[in-house]
Amino acid sequence: MNLDHIREQIPTSKKYVYLNHAACAPLPTPVVNAQKQYLETRALEAETAFDSWLEHAEKTRKVVADFIHASPEEIAFLKNTSEGINVVANMLDYQKGDNVVTTDLEFPSNYMPWFYLQRKGVEFRMIKNKNGKLLLEDYEKAIDDNTKCVAVSHVEFATGFKNDLQALAELCTDHNAYFFVDPIQSLGALNLDVRKTHVDFFSSGCYKWLLSELGISIFYIRKELIHQFTPPVIGWFSLKDYENYENFDRGDPEIASTARKFECGNLNFYGIYTLHASLTFLNQASHIEERVMNLSNYLIDNVAQKGYTVQTPQEHAGIVNFKVKNPGKTVKTLQKDNIIVSSRAQGIRVSAHFWNTTEELDVLLKAL
Ligand SMILES: Cc1ncc(COP(=O)(O)O)c(C=O)c1O
């Protein structure tokens, strides 16, 4: 991989030391070019291009599936992470005495849909972190044979704690519980193999580590589960033969037998063109996970040496968080120096992607 060539294709790299992928990623030039191309066609061709958009959606579904080691029938395009979490939380079949398990480190979207199930009589269990870590022994205590679903982030958004998906998947299997993962803080930075880790469902927006757009998300459902669930939101795109929508069977409409049944209406084709280009861009790079981990470890070592308290636990991925006195003010001061980070958990959250460099982290370290 030629890093200089990669960086030339990321215009932000010339303007900022951009270390904020956990918030919203910049778009590479080929991705913006794909967006422009779509918009040109959208403007000029309108409906006459519709079939080509559908074809491109199927092409993209295959690229997405390959990216996470799934098959295309297991992928649906929704609009954001939150929507997919709501789909799962609301379609599971809850019996009296059932519980759901999540954690106190989740983003609100992976908390609220589960929390609100209490209205349906479902018991809500929240695992509390210990010094920023979610311990396997606490998951073991919380999960039992009445657990319907365990819902966690792969990487927790504020401090970067990384859950051990393999261990949690095994725990879920032991108790016959579904396993839902929100991988928005890892997908594009870490390798995720849904077959190996036996994830049942996931939902991920694309605007962070995937270097893609807002308003488009990937929803994954394991093949064996597709036929077991009726989508809580349904419409003409869910029909098996949706192109023949005028003649659908009003007695018993047949819905798609793939994850496509979760796509209730027209897709975000703009987002899909963007996602295809983003994945193509990421696929030309190599050692992404290794680079992300090296950069985060480099930063952890160096901020610790400077005397800052690092809030990121040892089990972590791309996100690094360290305490400062006034994080909000520090973020603004750094931005004046063209260094872009976020403030989270009363600290500074830094999220460097594979295309960032140790030299850029040195610029941040010097500015602190
Ligand atoms: C872990 C996590 N989940 C979900 C979200 C929200 O995602 P979306 O806007 O795609 O619903 C965020 C946003 O920062 C996040 O960090």
The ligand as an SDF file (V2000), in Angstrom:
LIG
                    3D

 16 16  0  0  0  0  0  0  0  0999 V2000
  -21.7760    3.2420   19.0150 C   0  0  0  0  0  0  0  0  0  0  0  0
  -22.7100    4.1170   18.2480 C   0  0  0  0  0  0  0  0  0  0  0  0
  -23.8970    3.6210   17.8530 N   0  0  0  0  0  0  0  0  0  0  0  0
  -24.7680    4.3770   17.1500 C   0  0  0  0  0  0  0  0  0  0  0  0
  -24.4810    5.6850   16.8140 C   0  0  0  0  0  0  0  0  0  0  0  0
  -25.4960    6.4720   16.0330 C   0  0  0  0  0  0  0  0  0  0  0  0
  -25.5260    5.9720   14.7540 O   0  0  0  0  0  0  0  0  0  0  0  0
  -26.6690    6.3720   13.6960 P   0  0  0  0  0  0  0  0  0  0  0  0
  -26.6870    7.8630   13.5960 O   0  0  0  0  0  0  0  0  0  0  0  0
  -26.1980    5.6990   12.4310 O   0  0  0  0  0  0  0  0  0  0  0  0
  -27.9640    5.8270   14.1670 O   0  0  0  0  0  0  0  0  0  0  0  0
  -23.2550    6.2430   17.2010 C   0  0  0  0  0  0  0  0  0  0  0  0
  -22.9200    7.6300   16.8550 C   0  0  0  0  0  0  0  0  0  0  0  0
  -21.9480    8.2040   17.2730 O   0  0  0  0  0  0  0  0  0  0  0  0
  -22.3450    5.4310   17.9300 C   0  0  0  0  0  0  0  0  0  0  0  0
  -21.1550    5.8990   18.3040 O   0  0  0  0  0  0  0  0  0  0  0  0
  1  2  1  0
  2  3  1  0
  2 15  2  0
  3  4  2  0
  4  5  1  0
  5  6  1  0
  5 12  2  0
  6  7  1  0
  7  8  1  0
  8  9  2  0
  8 10  1  0
  8 11  1  0
 12 13  1  0
 12 15  1  0
 13 14  2  0
 15 16  1  0
M  END
$$$$
